[in-house]
Amino acid sequence: MMWNQAYRKNDVESGGSGGAQPLYPAMMESPELRWGFIRKVYSIIAIQLLATIAVGAVVVSVRPISHFFVSSTGGLAVYIILIITPFIVLCPLYYYHQKHPVNYILLGIFTISLAFAIGLTCAFTSGKVILESVILTAAVVVSLTAYTFWAAKRGHDFNFLGPFLFGALMVLILFAIIQIFFPLGKIGVMIYGCVASIIFCGYIVYDTDNLIKRYRYDEYIWAAVALYLDIINLFLSLLTIFQAADR
């Protein structure tokens, strides 16, 4: 409680002007507090994305790094560790997401390990495909974010999307497993990428709506992780489509 009071005071002093408009019609809390929370979440996401870009750029540009991971048994083992590390870190991160500074340390490990995995994926992809995916991802994220804020202001609610998106994600995971054992070829990969892109576009709207209305002030880390994963998964889905089309 004391932390929340201090956090609210800091946010009002740093960003609240006293005349902010409610983000949505049924809003009962102070708009300054919610805007302060939203700014904090997007600041964390921005740092995560910059770190991901920086690490990914190093992995892509320094060729010995990528060759080490694919040309040696030790490199392959490290690559597998890097892939599973974000999933492992998510468990303690969820448990400690309100405990400072442990939450930031775990968030840093999660982001850097995932950035290495993304960089290795991009290392064997043409620059044109990466650029196309980045541009389209940025355009889609900005557009969907602006739309969600606009819709929330007019009383629209996207909480109903949760069960549908979860079910669609389960289907997507099963489809990916089928692809591993029974490859469907270029068309199958493109279908997978398109379906995944639509699902994560839905998740961006859903999680942004939760950011506006439902996340508590001490859940800034978990809110940032949710939206960061949505953006990264959308990028990887678009990368899959462009890679298949470029073959």
Salt bridges, closest charged atoms under 4 A:
GLU29 OE2 - ARG34 NE 3.13
GLU132 OE2 - LYS128 NZ 3.38
ASP157 OD2 - LYS213 NZ 3.18
ASP157 OD2 - ARG214 NH2 2.41
ASP209 OD1 - LYS213 NZ 3.12
ASP209 OD2 - ARG214 NH1 2.91
ASP218 OD1 - ARG216 NE 3.67
GLU219 OE2 - ARG216 NH2 3.30
ASP246 OD1 - LYS128 NZ 3.77
